[in-house]
Amino acid sequence: MTDSNTVSLQYLLRTALPPETQLIAGPPDAQISWAVALRAQPPADNELYGGELALVQMDLLRSFESRIGVTEVVQRLADANAAAVALRLREDVPPQALSIANQHNVALIVLPPDANMARVEREINRLIVSGAAQVTQRAIEVQRELVRAAAENRELGTLLQIIARATGKTVVVHDDAGVQTDIAQVSGQRRPAIGARGAVDSAAIESFQRWLQRESSKALHNVVSSPLGFTTTLQVEKRVAGFLSLITGVSTLDEFDRLVLTYGAEVCAVQLAKTRAIATAVEQTRGDWVQMWLSGTSADDDMLMARADQSGFDPDSLYVTTAFRAVSASGVPLPLDSLIGFVRDDLTRRQIEFAIGQYVDLIVLLYPLDSHQALTRARQQIEYLREQLHVRAPGGVVAAGISRPVQGLRDLRAAYREAKDSLTIAQQLGDIDKSTYYGDLKLYQLLLGVKDRSLQHLRRFYEEALAPLVEHNDRKQGDLIRTLNGFFDANGNLAKAASDLAVHRNTLVYRLDRISELTGLDLNDPDNRLILHLALKVQRVLATLPSS
C-alpha cells in the first residue's frame, strides 16, 4: 500500500484501539498500512507483506503450539517486517520481547484482556480505507468544538484543553518572543499521551527561543518541526502575536494532529485578539489615571483616587513604582506600545492587581505588595519583566528603576521620583541594562553628592586607599580588584568567596594577603575593610567622570 493508505499508530491509539491499550516499546509514530489478526495455524506470518499491525491473541496461538512464547512471536513478526504488534495476553511481556521490538523498530502494544480482536481489526482497516476523508472530518469536528467554545467567550486555556484532548499531546502558547504564556496538558486521558512531556523545562524553552530567531518565518501559515515538537504562528491583524506548539517526542506529525494544530491556531488567534482588545481598553483607563496623576498636582488627588479605584487599583494598597526606560544603542527612546502590552499581558496572566501607564518616555508600573517582606519577590519579578522587555527590543537597552514601598496613592509622585532617580544614578554608574532599587543606592547618593561638591577630596581618598592596588593590577593584569570585590560580595566569608571566584581557598588567602601588602591595610581590621569597600564604591563613581 502507498503512504496515502497508511495511518500513524498514534492516531489509532486515539481512535480505533480500546481505551486501555498501552504502548510499551518501539516508535509511537509507526505508519500502519493494514491490520491483520493472526490465525492459529502456521505459517501465520505469511499473511504479512510489511508495514502491518499484527493482532496477536496468545491463547489462540497456544491452542495450536502450546510452548510458543511472546518473545518468539515478536521475533517472527519483526522478521516479517511488521510495523507494530498488538498483544492480547494474560501474562507480563518479557524484557527480551521489549528488547527485540526496540532493536527492530517495531511498535509493541498491549491490548486489554477482553479486547474483541475481530472488531479491532475491522475498525482499524475501516479507518485506513476511508483515509484522508475520515481524518479531515474528525479534525473539522474539533474545529467546530473550538469555534463553539470561542463563541461562548471561553478562556484561551479552555481552547488549549480541547486541542490537547484531541491530539493527546501537551499544547503550549508562546508570545512573539517565544516566552511560554499558557499550557494545557492532557487530563483524564484514556492512555498516557504519546511523546508528551508533563512540563516544558527552561532549557527547552531557551532552545525554542533561539530557534525562533533563526526560523520563525518558516512557521508563518505552516506547521513546522521545532525544538519543542511542532509549531505554527498565531496571527492577529496580519501580525505574529505568538506561537502555538504541540509537544511531541517524535519526528513526524500525523495529518490529524497537523489539521487540529492549524485549525486550533486560527481560533486561538481570534480569541487572543479579542482578549487583548478588552485588556487594552481596560488598561487605557488605568494608564490614563497614572499619567494624569504624575502630570497633575495634589489638588487633583481626590478625583484621581476615585478614578484609580474605578479602574480596579486599590488606592490604599502597598506597592512599589517601577520606571522602565527602553532606548536604542544610540540612546534614542524606543516605541513603548508593544512593550507596555507585554507587561500588561504577563501580569494579567499572573492575576496581579497592577496599574501601568506611559509618562513621557518611560513605562510606569505600580506593582502591589502583600507586605514589606514581599519586596524581594517583587524585585525578582520586575527584573524578569526587564529581561523580557530587552528581548523585545532588539539592539536596544532596557533598564528599570524601582522605588521603595509606599502605602497609598498620595505618595505616588514621590515614589515615581525615586524610581526615576534610580535609573539616573544607575546610568551614571554605567548600569544601563539592569534593575536598580532605590533603597540600595544610599551610599552612591552620598558619594555622587560628595563628587559634585568636593571632587578633590574624593579623589584623594581613593588614591590613598586603592590606587596602589589598581596600578599593580593593571601592570600585572591580575585579579586582585576582582578578588577584593568577591570578598566583600561574600560578606567576608572565605569559603563562599572562593566558590564564587572559582579559586582554591589557599589562592584566595594568598591574594588577600597580597592586597594587604599593597594597600598597607590589614583586612582583619573592620575599619580597614570599610575603607577598602568604600574605595571600591568611589572607584565606580569616579569612573562616571569623562576624564576618568
Summary of the structure (lengths in Angstrom):
residues: 548
radius of gyration: 32.7
end to end distance: 78.3
largest distance: 104.1
contacts: 1746
relative contact order: 0.06
helix: 54%
strand: 17%
